[in-house]
Amino acid sequence: MTENENLAAEEEKKEPANELPQLDFSTFILSLSTSVVMNLGLVENPVTKKTEKEPAVAKQTIDLIALLKDKTKGNLTEDETKLLDDVLHELRVWYCKVVV
């Protein structure tokens, strides 16, 4: 093996410093829910370092999660279904507390 091939092989073995979590349905739903919480102004936006309130965007994302629940009905595991139910309930409660 040449030196360049050895270096390439070593680089492949190294774990990336900022490895992203495995993408699955639950991770996707949790990502959307984090977006809602940010848009409700409950947590700081990690990019802008500011608390931003966009209730219309939060509601649209909640509606999107509800749409995903309807469209995936019968195709989810029991845990995924429970996660969707729990996330939707919590986000709707937070939305009402913030907006109403």
A tleap script that builds the chain and sets N, CA, C and O, in Angstrom:
source leaprc.protein.ff14SB
mol = sequence {
  NMET THR GLU ASN GLU ASN LEU ALA ALA GLU
  GLU GLU LYS LYS GLU PRO ALA ASN GLU LEU
  PRO GLN LEU ASP PHE SER THR PHE ILE LEU
  SER LEU SER THR SER VAL VAL MET ASN LEU
  GLY LEU VAL GLU ASN PRO VAL THR LYS LYS
  THR GLU LYS GLU PRO ALA VAL ALA LYS GLN
  THR ILE ASP LEU ILE ALA LEU LEU LYS ASP
  LYS THR LYS GLY ASN LEU THR GLU ASP GLU
  THR LYS LEU LEU ASP ASP VAL LEU HIE GLU
  LEU ARG VAL TRP TYR CYS LYS VAL VAL CVAL
}
set mol.1.N position { 0.837 -1.177 0.000 }
set mol.1.CA position { 0.000 0.000 0.000 }
set mol.1.C position { 0.881 1.239 0.000 }
set mol.1.O position { 1.903 1.286 0.686 }
set mol.2.N position { 0.481 2.239 -0.771 }
set mol.2.CA position { 1.258 3.484 -0.785 }
set mol.2.C position { 0.961 4.292 0.464 }
set mol.2.O position { 0.027 3.992 1.208 }
set mol.3.N position { 1.762 5.314 0.684 }
set mol.3.CA position { 1.564 6.168 1.861 }
set mol.3.C position { 0.204 6.860 1.805 }
set mol.3.O position { -0.468 6.981 2.829 }
set mol.4.N position { -0.208 7.314 0.625 }
set mol.4.CA position { -1.512 7.974 0.476 }
set mol.4.C position { -2.659 7.008 0.779 }
set mol.4.O position { -3.651 7.389 1.401 }
set mol.5.N position { -2.519 5.770 0.342 }
set mol.5.CA position { -3.557 4.772 0.614 }
set mol.5.C position { -3.628 4.471 2.108 }
set mol.5.O position { -4.713 4.285 2.658 }
set mol.6.N position { -2.459 4.425 2.765 }
set mol.6.CA position { -2.432 4.207 4.211 }
set mol.6.C position { -3.121 5.349 4.945 }
set mol.6.O position { -3.894 5.116 5.874 }
set mol.7.N position { -2.842 6.592 4.527 }
set mol.7.CA position { -3.475 7.754 5.160 }
set mol.7.C position { -4.982 7.731 4.952 }
set mol.7.O position { -5.740 8.026 5.875 }
set mol.8.N position { -5.421 7.383 3.749 }
set mol.8.CA position { -6.850 7.317 3.466 }
set mol.8.C position { -7.520 6.245 4.312 }
set mol.8.O position { -8.623 6.456 4.817 }
set mol.9.N position { -6.871 5.105 4.471 }
set mol.9.CA position { -7.420 4.019 5.286 }
set mol.9.C position { -7.516 4.442 6.742 }
set mol.9.O position { -8.494 4.120 7.416 }
set mol.10.N position { -6.517 5.154 7.233 }
set mol.10.CA position { -6.533 5.642 8.618 }
set mol.10.C position { -7.654 6.651 8.829 }
set mol.10.O position { -8.316 6.631 9.866 }
set mol.11.N position { -7.873 7.536 7.856 }
set mol.11.CA position { -8.932 8.538 7.960 }
set mol.11.C position { -10.310 7.876 8.018 }
set mol.11.O position { -11.192 8.334 8.744 }
set mol.12.N position { -10.491 6.798 7.251 }
set mol.12.CA position { -11.771 6.087 7.249 }
set mol.12.C position { -12.060 5.451 8.604 }
set mol.12.O position { -13.218 5.332 9.005 }
set mol.13.N position { -11.006 5.043 9.308 }
set mol.13.CA position { -11.170 4.390 10.601 }
set mol.13.C position { -11.551 5.380 11.696 }
set mol.13.O position { -12.196 5.003 12.675 }
set mol.14.N position { -11.156 6.644 11.540 }
set mol.14.CA position { -11.418 7.654 12.563 }
set mol.14.C position { -12.903 7.992 12.593 }
set mol.14.O position { -13.569 8.039 11.559 }
set mol.15.N position { -13.410 8.227 13.814 }
set mol.15.CA position { -14.788 8.669 13.984 }
set mol.15.C position { -14.851 10.165 13.712 }
set mol.15.O position { -13.989 10.910 14.179 }
set mol.16.N position { -15.847 10.615 12.971 }
set mol.16.CA position { -15.985 12.055 12.761 }
set mol.16.C position { -16.244 12.765 14.089 }
set mol.16.O position { -16.958 12.244 14.946 }
set mol.17.N position { -15.668 13.940 14.255 }
set mol.17.CA position { -15.797 14.687 15.511 }
set mol.17.C position { -17.239 15.110 15.773 }
set mol.17.O position { -17.688 15.088 16.919 }
set mol.18.N position { -17.960 15.488 14.742 }
set mol.18.CA position { -19.335 15.964 14.889 }
set mol.18.C position { -20.312 15.015 14.203 }
set mol.18.O position { -21.130 15.435 13.384 }
set mol.19.N position { -20.219 13.748 14.541 }
set mol.19.CA position { -21.073 12.756 13.908 }
set mol.19.C position { -22.535 13.018 14.257 }
set mol.19.O position { -22.876 13.216 15.423 }
set mol.20.N position { -23.379 13.019 13.259 }
set mol.20.CA position { -24.808 13.239 13.461 }
set mol.20.C position { -25.464 11.960 13.948 }
set mol.20.O position { -24.996 10.864 13.638 }
set mol.21.N position { -26.553 12.088 14.714 }
set mol.21.CA position { -27.250 10.880 15.169 }
set mol.21.C position { -27.866 10.144 13.991 }
set mol.21.O position { -28.132 10.727 12.940 }
set mol.22.N position { -28.086 8.857 14.187 }
set mol.22.CA position { -28.705 8.055 13.138 }
set mol.22.C position { -30.081 8.632 12.820 }
set mol.22.O position { -30.842 8.966 13.728 }
set mol.23.N position { -30.397 8.748 11.551 }
set mol.23.CA position { -31.674 9.302 11.142 }
set mol.23.C position { -32.715 8.194 11.072 }
set mol.23.O position { -32.562 7.219 10.337 }
set mol.24.N position { -33.771 8.365 11.849 }
set mol.24.CA position { -34.912 7.466 11.783 }
set mol.24.C position { -36.168 8.294 12.018 }
set mol.24.O position { -36.084 9.509 12.195 }
set mol.25.N position { -37.310 7.659 12.021 }
set mol.25.CA position { -38.567 8.391 12.132 }
set mol.25.C position { -38.648 9.153 13.457 }
set mol.25.O position { -39.075 10.308 13.480 }
set mol.26.N position { -38.248 8.527 14.537 }
set mol.26.CA position { -38.317 9.173 15.849 }
set mol.26.C position { -37.407 10.399 15.908 }
set mol.26.O position { -37.799 11.435 16.444 }
set mol.27.N position { -36.216 10.291 15.371 }
set mol.27.CA position { -35.296 11.425 15.339 }
set mol.27.C position { -35.880 12.570 14.524 }
set mol.27.O position { -35.742 13.737 14.892 }
set mol.28.N position { -36.523 12.237 13.427 }
set mol.28.CA position { -37.161 13.239 12.576 }
set mol.28.C position { -38.261 13.976 13.340 }
set mol.28.O position { -38.336 15.204 13.291 }
set mol.29.N position { -39.111 13.231 14.044 }
set mol.29.CA position { -40.207 13.839 14.806 }
set mol.29.C position { -39.640 14.707 15.929 }
set mol.29.O position { -40.144 15.805 16.168 }
set mol.30.N position { -38.613 14.238 16.613 }
set mol.30.CA position { -38.007 15.032 17.680 }
set mol.30.C position { -37.351 16.299 17.137 }
set mol.30.O position { -37.353 17.334 17.803 }
set mol.31.N position { -36.801 16.222 15.949 }
set mol.31.CA position { -36.222 17.400 15.317 }
set mol.31.C position { -37.307 18.435 15.020 }
set mol.31.O position { -37.125 19.627 15.266 }
set mol.32.N position { -38.425 17.968 14.495 }
set mol.32.CA position { -39.543 18.878 14.226 }
set mol.32.C position { -40.063 19.489 15.525 }
set mol.32.O position { -40.387 20.676 15.569 }
set mol.33.N position { -40.143 18.687 16.571 }
set mol.33.CA position { -40.657 19.209 17.844 }
set mol.33.C position { -39.704 20.251 18.433 }
set mol.33.O position { -40.152 21.219 19.047 }
set mol.34.N position { -38.419 20.064 18.256 }
set mol.34.CA position { -37.443 21.053 18.711 }
set mol.34.C position { -37.639 22.368 17.971 }
set mol.34.O position { -37.517 23.446 18.552 }
set mol.35.N position { -37.942 22.264 16.692 }
set mol.35.CA position { -38.218 23.450 15.897 }
set mol.35.C position { -39.436 24.197 16.449 }
set mol.35.O position { -39.431 25.426 16.519 }
set mol.36.N position { -40.468 23.465 16.836 }
set mol.36.CA position { -41.666 24.088 17.406 }
set mol.36.C position { -41.315 24.820 18.697 }
set mol.36.O position { -41.713 25.969 18.893 }
set mol.37.N position { -40.578 24.164 19.563 }
set mol.37.CA position { -40.206 24.757 20.848 }
set mol.37.C position { -39.400 26.045 20.620 }
set mol.37.O position { -39.594 27.032 21.330 }
set mol.38.N position { -38.509 26.032 19.644 }
set mol.38.CA position { -37.742 27.240 19.319 }
set mol.38.C position { -38.665 28.334 18.801 }
set mol.38.O position { -38.544 29.495 19.193 }
set mol.39.N position { -39.590 27.961 17.918 }
set mol.39.CA position { -40.496 28.956 17.335 }
set mol.39.C position { -41.515 29.489 18.336 }
set mol.39.O position { -42.109 30.543 18.110 }
set mol.40.N position { -41.722 28.778 19.427 }
set mol.40.CA position { -42.579 29.291 20.494 }
set mol.40.C position { -41.798 30.198 21.443 }
set mol.40.O position { -42.374 30.786 22.358 }
set mol.41.N position { -40.506 30.310 21.229 }
set mol.41.CA position { -39.675 31.168 22.053 }
set mol.41.C position { -39.324 30.562 23.399 }
set mol.41.O position { -38.954 31.274 24.333 }
set mol.42.N position { -39.440 29.240 23.497 }
set mol.42.CA position { -39.165 28.572 24.770 }
set mol.42.C position { -37.691 28.243 24.956 }
set mol.42.O position { -37.222 28.086 26.083 }
set mol.43.N position { -36.962 28.140 23.854 }
set mol.43.CA position { -35.522 27.897 23.904 }
set mol.43.C position { -34.836 28.812 22.897 }
set mol.43.O position { -35.443 29.287 21.937 }
set mol.44.N position { -33.581 29.035 23.144 }
set mol.44.CA position { -32.766 29.889 22.286 }
set mol.44.C position { -32.447 29.194 20.964 }
set mol.44.O position { -32.193 27.990 20.929 }
set mol.45.N position { -32.464 29.953 19.898 }
set mol.45.CA position { -32.022 29.451 18.604 }
set mol.45.C position { -30.511 29.279 18.678 }
set mol.45.O position { -29.802 30.252 18.935 }
set mol.46.N position { -29.993 28.060 18.459 }
set mol.46.CA position { -28.552 27.844 18.600 }
set mol.46.C position { -27.706 28.579 17.564 }
set mol.46.O position { -26.514 28.796 17.781 }
set mol.47.N position { -28.303 28.957 16.456 }
set mol.47.CA position { -27.553 29.656 15.411 }
set mol.47.C position { -27.461 31.149 15.724 }
set mol.47.O position { -26.377 31.731 15.684 }
set mol.48.N position { -28.607 31.768 16.038 }
set mol.48.CA position { -28.634 33.212 16.276 }
set mol.48.C position { -28.341 33.573 17.730 }
set mol.48.O position { -28.052 34.727 18.046 }
set mol.49.N position { -28.417 32.573 18.611 }
set mol.49.CA position { -28.232 32.788 20.055 }
set mol.49.C position { -29.286 33.740 20.626 }
set mol.49.O position { -29.046 34.420 21.624 }
set mol.50.N position { -30.462 33.778 19.977 }
set mol.50.CA position { -31.555 34.639 20.421 }
set mol.50.C position { -32.810 33.794 20.618 }
set mol.50.O position { -32.982 32.747 19.995 }
set mol.51.N position { -33.677 34.279 21.498 }
set mol.51.CA position { -34.987 33.660 21.648 }
set mol.51.C position { -35.915 34.347 20.665 }
set mol.51.O position { -36.096 35.564 20.711 }
set mol.52.N position { -36.493 33.568 19.786 }
set mol.52.CA position { -37.331 34.118 18.716 }
set mol.52.C position { -38.719 33.507 18.806 }
set mol.52.O position { -38.862 32.306 19.032 }
set mol.53.N position { -39.741 34.334 18.629 }
set mol.53.CA position { -41.115 33.860 18.707 }
set mol.53.C position { -41.771 33.951 17.332 }
set mol.53.O position { -41.938 35.038 16.779 }
set mol.54.N position { -42.132 32.807 16.802 }
set mol.54.CA position { -42.823 32.713 15.517 }
set mol.54.C position { -43.986 31.733 15.682 }
set mol.54.O position { -43.909 30.608 15.189 }
set mol.55.N position { -45.066 32.139 16.370 }
set mol.55.CA position { -46.152 31.195 16.661 }
set mol.55.C position { -46.824 30.615 15.420 }
set mol.55.O position { -47.276 29.470 15.454 }
set mol.56.N position { -46.901 31.364 14.340 }
set mol.56.CA position { -47.523 30.842 13.118 }
set mol.56.C position { -46.695 29.686 12.545 }
set mol.56.O position { -47.247 28.696 12.063 }
set mol.57.N position { -45.381 29.822 12.603 }
set mol.57.CA position { -44.490 28.759 12.120 }
set mol.57.C position { -44.590 27.545 13.042 }
set mol.57.O position { -44.594 26.401 12.587 }
set mol.58.N position { -44.671 27.818 14.356 }
set mol.58.CA position { -44.824 26.726 15.327 }
set mol.58.C position { -46.108 25.946 15.051 }
set mol.58.O position { -46.099 24.715 15.044 }
set mol.59.N position { -47.211 26.662 14.824 }
set mol.59.CA position { -48.488 25.989 14.552 }
set mol.59.C position { -48.422 25.176 13.268 }
set mol.59.O position { -48.945 24.063 13.205 }
set mol.60.N position { -47.791 25.722 12.260 }
set mol.60.CA position { -47.669 25.002 10.988 }
set mol.60.C position { -46.864 23.707 11.175 }
set mol.60.O position { -47.198 22.678 10.586 }
set mol.61.N position { -45.831 23.759 11.975 }
set mol.61.CA position { -45.020 22.562 12.217 }
set mol.61.C position { -45.796 21.538 13.048 }
set mol.61.O position { -45.685 20.336 12.806 }
set mol.62.N position { -46.577 22.003 14.019 }
set mol.62.CA position { -47.448 21.093 14.774 }
set mol.62.C position { -48.437 20.424 13.828 }
set mol.62.O position { -48.663 19.217 13.913 }
set mol.63.N position { -49.024 21.205 12.929 }
set mol.63.CA position { -49.955 20.643 11.941 }
set mol.63.C position { -49.261 19.641 11.025 }
set mol.63.O position { -49.860 18.642 10.629 }
set mol.64.N position { -48.008 19.904 10.690 }
set mol.64.CA position { -47.232 18.980 9.856 }
set mol.64.C position { -47.016 17.652 10.584 }
set mol.64.O position { -47.136 16.586 9.981 }
set mol.65.N position { -46.699 17.716 11.871 }
set mol.65.CA position { -46.512 16.491 12.654 }
set mol.65.C position { -47.826 15.711 12.711 }
set mol.65.O position { -47.823 14.484 12.605 }
set mol.66.N position { -48.952 16.416 12.879 }
set mol.66.CA position { -50.271 15.768 12.885 }
set mol.66.C position { -50.564 15.117 11.527 }
set mol.66.O position { -51.127 14.024 11.465 }
set mol.67.N position { -50.181 15.791 10.456 }
set mol.67.CA position { -50.349 15.233 9.107 }
set mol.67.C position { -49.530 13.955 8.958 }
set mol.67.O position { -50.015 12.962 8.414 }
set mol.68.N position { -48.295 13.980 9.437 }
set mol.68.CA position { -47.452 12.789 9.382 }
set mol.68.C position { -48.070 11.645 10.184 }
set mol.68.O position { -48.008 10.487 9.773 }
set mol.69.N position { -48.662 11.974 11.319 }
set mol.69.CA position { -49.322 10.947 12.131 }
set mol.69.C position { -50.448 10.290 11.344 }
set mol.69.O position { -50.575 9.065 11.328 }
set mol.70.N position { -51.266 11.114 10.691 }
set mol.70.CA position { -52.385 10.574 9.901 }
set mol.70.C position { -51.906 9.743 8.712 }
set mol.70.O position { -52.447 8.673 8.437 }
set mol.71.N position { -50.907 10.232 8.025 }
set mol.71.CA position { -50.434 9.567 6.805 }
set mol.71.C position { -49.627 8.298 7.073 }
set mol.71.O position { -49.495 7.445 6.195 }
set mol.72.N position { -49.089 8.175 8.284 }
set mol.72.CA position { -48.280 6.989 8.602 }
set mol.72.C position { -49.035 5.979 9.458 }
set mol.72.O position { -48.476 4.959 9.861 }
set mol.73.N position { -50.306 6.267 9.736 }
set mol.73.CA position { -51.108 5.387 10.588 }
set mol.73.C position { -51.080 3.953 10.046 }
set mol.73.O position { -51.308 3.719 8.859 }
set mol.74.N position { -50.799 3.013 10.931 }
set mol.74.CA position { -50.723 1.608 10.545 }
set mol.74.C position { -49.350 1.171 10.071 }
set mol.74.O position { -49.110 -0.021 9.876 }
set mol.75.N position { -48.450 2.120 9.885 }
set mol.75.CA position { -47.103 1.798 9.398 }
set mol.75.C position { -46.015 2.062 10.428 }
set mol.75.O position { -44.827 1.928 10.132 }
set mol.76.N position { -46.417 2.437 11.637 }
set mol.76.CA position { -45.447 2.779 12.670 }
set mol.76.C position { -45.390 1.699 13.740 }
set mol.76.O position { -46.331 0.929 13.930 }
set mol.77.N position { -44.256 1.667 14.434 }
set mol.77.CA position { -44.159 0.760 15.570 }
set mol.77.C position { -44.986 1.346 16.717 }
set mol.77.O position { -45.416 2.499 16.669 }
set mol.78.N position { -45.192 0.541 17.724 }
set mol.78.CA position { -45.945 1.007 18.894 }
set mol.78.C position { -45.225 2.190 19.557 }
set mol.78.O position { -45.865 3.154 19.977 }
set mol.79.N position { -43.918 2.110 19.645 }
set mol.79.CA position { -43.129 3.195 20.248 }
set mol.79.C position { -43.218 4.481 19.422 }
set mol.79.O position { -43.331 5.571 19.981 }
set mol.80.N position { -43.168 4.354 18.107 }
set mol.80.CA position { -43.268 5.535 17.239 }
set mol.80.C position { -44.649 6.183 17.365 }
set mol.80.O position { -44.763 7.408 17.393 }
set mol.81.N position { -45.680 5.371 17.438 }
set mol.81.CA position { -47.039 5.892 17.594 }
set mol.81.C position { -47.177 6.630 18.922 }
set mol.81.O position { -47.756 7.714 18.981 }
set mol.82.N position { -46.645 6.039 19.977 }
set mol.82.CA position { -46.703 6.683 21.296 }
set mol.82.C position { -45.913 7.990 21.282 }
set mol.82.O position { -46.366 8.990 21.837 }
set mol.83.N position { -44.756 7.991 20.663 }
set mol.83.CA position { -43.954 9.202 20.569 }
set mol.83.C position { -44.749 10.309 19.872 }
set mol.83.O position { -44.793 11.441 20.354 }
set mol.84.N position { -45.366 9.985 18.755 }
set mol.84.CA position { -46.163 10.979 18.025 }
set mol.84.C position { -47.290 11.525 18.892 }
set mol.84.O position { -47.500 12.736 18.957 }
set mol.85.N position { -48.013 10.633 19.556 }
set mol.85.CA position { -49.113 11.062 20.424 }
set mol.85.C position { -48.610 11.980 21.526 }
set mol.85.O position { -49.183 13.041 21.774 }
set mol.86.N position { -47.538 11.566 22.182 }
set mol.86.CA position { -46.986 12.348 23.297 }
set mol.86.C position { -46.451 13.703 22.830 }
set mol.86.O position { -46.706 14.728 23.461 }
set mol.87.N position { -45.717 13.699 21.734 }
set mol.87.CA position { -45.142 14.939 21.208 }
set mol.87.C position { -46.249 15.908 20.811 }
set mol.87.O position { -46.195 17.090 21.151 }
set mol.88.N position { -47.242 15.416 20.099 }
set mol.88.CA position { -48.338 16.295 19.681 }
set mol.88.C position { -49.069 16.879 20.883 }
set mol.88.O position { -49.397 18.066 20.897 }
set mol.89.N position { -49.322 16.058 21.879 }
set mol.89.CA position { -50.008 16.548 23.076 }
set mol.89.C position { -49.191 17.657 23.744 }
set mol.89.O position { -49.716 18.733 24.034 }
set mol.90.N position { -47.919 17.392 23.983 }
set mol.90.CA position { -47.056 18.368 24.654 }
set mol.90.C position { -46.928 19.669 23.854 }
set mol.90.O position { -47.008 20.760 24.419 }
set mol.91.N position { -46.730 19.548 22.552 }
set mol.91.CA position { -46.565 20.747 21.729 }
set mol.91.C position { -47.843 21.573 21.698 }
set mol.91.O position { -47.785 22.803 21.725 }
set mol.92.N position { -48.990 20.916 21.642 }
set mol.92.CA position { -50.262 21.645 21.647 }
set mol.92.C position { -50.481 22.365 22.976 }
set mol.92.O position { -50.982 23.489 23.000 }
set mol.93.N position { -50.112 21.726 24.066 }
set mol.93.CA position { -50.219 22.366 25.383 }
set mol.93.C position { -49.313 23.595 25.436 }
set mol.93.O position { -49.750 24.669 25.850 }
set mol.94.N position { -48.056 23.444 25.021 }
set mol.94.CA position { -47.131 24.573 25.034 }
set mol.94.C position { -47.613 25.688 24.116 }
set mol.94.O position { -47.495 26.864 24.459 }
set mol.95.N position { -48.151 25.334 22.961 }
set mol.95.CA position { -48.657 26.333 22.035 }
set mol.95.C position { -49.766 27.163 22.694 }
set mol.95.O position { -49.775 28.391 22.607 }
set mol.96.N position { -50.697 26.470 23.351 }
set mol.96.CA position { -51.796 27.174 24.035 }
set mol.96.C position { -51.280 28.072 25.154 }
set mol.96.O position { -51.772 29.187 25.327 }
set mol.97.N position { -50.301 27.601 25.911 }
set mol.97.CA position { -49.745 28.425 26.992 }
set mol.97.C position { -49.058 29.680 26.459 }
set mol.97.O position { -49.138 30.742 27.076 }
set mol.98.N position { -48.391 29.560 25.329 }
set mol.98.CA position { -47.621 30.676 24.785 }
set mol.98.C position { -48.501 31.644 24.006 }
set mol.98.O position { -48.325 32.858 24.108 }
set mol.99.N position { -49.436 31.127 23.237 }
set mol.99.CA position { -50.184 31.970 22.302 }
set mol.99.C position { -51.470 32.527 22.924 }
set mol.99.O position { -51.827 33.680 22.679 }
set mol.100.N position { -52.145 31.735 23.706 }
set mol.100.CA position { -53.442 32.160 24.243 }
set mol.100.C position { -53.282 32.996 25.481 }
set mol.100.O position { -54.274 33.437 26.061 }
savepdb mol mol.pdb
quit
